[in-house]
Amino acid sequence: MPTSYAEETIIDISLFREPNWDPDCCIYKVPKRLRNVKDAAYTPKLILIGPVHHIREEPENMKIVETLKKRYFNIFFSRTKKIRDDFEKIVEKNKDKIRHCYAEEITLPEGKNFVDMILLDSIFIIELFLRSTEAKEEGKDYILSKPWLKYGIRQDLILLENQVPFFILDELYKILQRLQAIKLLNFLTLACKYFFNSEEILDILLKKKVKHFTDLHRYFFQPPDPPNQKPGDPIEHRHSATKLDMAGLIFQNRKEEEKNRVNRHLLQVEIQKGNKLLEIFPCFNCSWLLHCLPCLKKIPFLESMQTRLVIPHFVVDNKTEDLFRNLMALEQCHYPKEAYICNYILLLDFLINSKDDVELLVEQGIIVNSLGSNKAVADMVNKLGHEIVEENSYYYNVAEDLNKYYRNWWNQNMESLKTVYFRDIWRGTATVVGIIVLVVTVMNFLRPFVFKHI
C-alpha cells in the first residue's frame, strides 16, 4: 500500500467520539464525502444560526448581518415590554435537550455562551418571520427592503448545519402569544408563510413533528399520502428519457388544480399503462405515427393505447441545487429508510443523461428550466446523485415497469423505426413516399401476371 494512501486511512482512536444516539438528535454536520462534492452548498453565506458554524471566522458581510441580528433582538424586547429573563429561562431549562439535537459535540469559542447564542438566534428568527408577514414593514426594514439580503438569509435558514431545533422556537413564540392582546398565528403557520408563502402544507405538518427548517422543506415535497407499498430494492438498469421516448413512452406533466400547489407534490411519480390490448398485441403501439403527426394524439382511441410516465413539474433555478443537496444530506443522516428525496433525484438522474433528455422533459412541461442551459440542468442533476447511498427505493415498481416497457421487443423495434425512418416529419414523409413508390413499382411489375385477364 502506498505511504500516502496509508496515512489517509489511519484513524486516531484517541480522538474518536461515540456518536450521538439520542432520539432527539436531528441536526448533523454534512458527511465529508458529500461536502467534498460541493462544499459551498452546505455553508452559510450571510448568517450563522446555531452552534455548528460559530467556530469559524465570520466574513465581513456576516458581521453586518450579525449586527442586524442584535438589533432585531433589542427591538423585539423593547416592543414586547417583557424582560429577557423569561425567555432566557426557557432556553436554560431546555439547554440539555437542545444540545442533544446536535450530532456533533458543541464547542464554542471563548467568550460565547450557549444559552445566549440560542436565544439570540431564536429571537432573530421569530422577529424576522413576524416582520415578513406584515407588508407595511417591508419598506422600513433593512433586510426586507434588500432582495439580495432577504432571499440570501432565507436560503441560509434552509441549510442542514445552520439550524436551531424547531421546538425551542415554538416554545419561545408561545410566550409571545400569551403576551399579545391580538391573536397571533401559530409558529408553524408563520414558518410556512415565510418559506412557502402558503399554508397548504399545514395539513401534512399537523400530523408530523417538525425538527427544524430543513425537515420542514422535506415535508413540503413529501406526497400527501405516502406510498402504501413498502420501498423495494435500489433501482438499477434504468433508461434515459430520450430512449424511452423513442420506444413510445409518453411523458406527461402532472397538472395541479390550484396555482399555489405548483411544485408541491414533487414526488408523485407514476406510470399510467395503456389499454390492456397493448399488452396482448404490442403492434398496436402507434407511437411512431404520433411522433411524426402529433395532431393525432387528440384522437381518444390512439391516446388510450399509449403508456405514459406522469411526473409533476420540477422547477430548476439557481437555488435548487443547494436546497436538494441539504434535503438529501438530511435523509442520508436521519431518514435512510425513508429517503423520498434521494429516491426521486436518483430516478431523475437516470432519466437525464444529456441535454437532449432535459430538452425533451422541458418540452413536455416536466422541467421548468430557469438556468437557461439544458446542459447545466443535466450536469446539476447528474452531480446531485454523487456519493448518495440508496438502501431502498419508493420508485422500484415504477422503474421495473419502465424496464419492462423498454425491453418489449415491439417497443425496441419502434425505437429503431423512429430513430432511422421517422426521426422528424421530413424523414417520415420521405419514408412514406418511398414505401408508396415501392408498392406502386411492385404492382406495376405484377400487373401483367396478376391482372392479365382483367
Helices and strands as residue ranges (DSSP letters): H 3-9, G 13-15, H 32-37, G 39-42, H 60-80, H 84-93, H 95-100, H 114-133, G 135-137, H 147-156, H 166-179, H 187-196, H 202-205, H 213-221, H 241-246, E 250-254, G 259-261, E 270-272, H 277-280, G 282-284, H 287-292, G 294-298, H 300-304, E 308-312, E 314-316, H 320-334, H 340-351, H 355-363, E 367-369, H 374-384, H 396-407, H 409-420, H 425-450
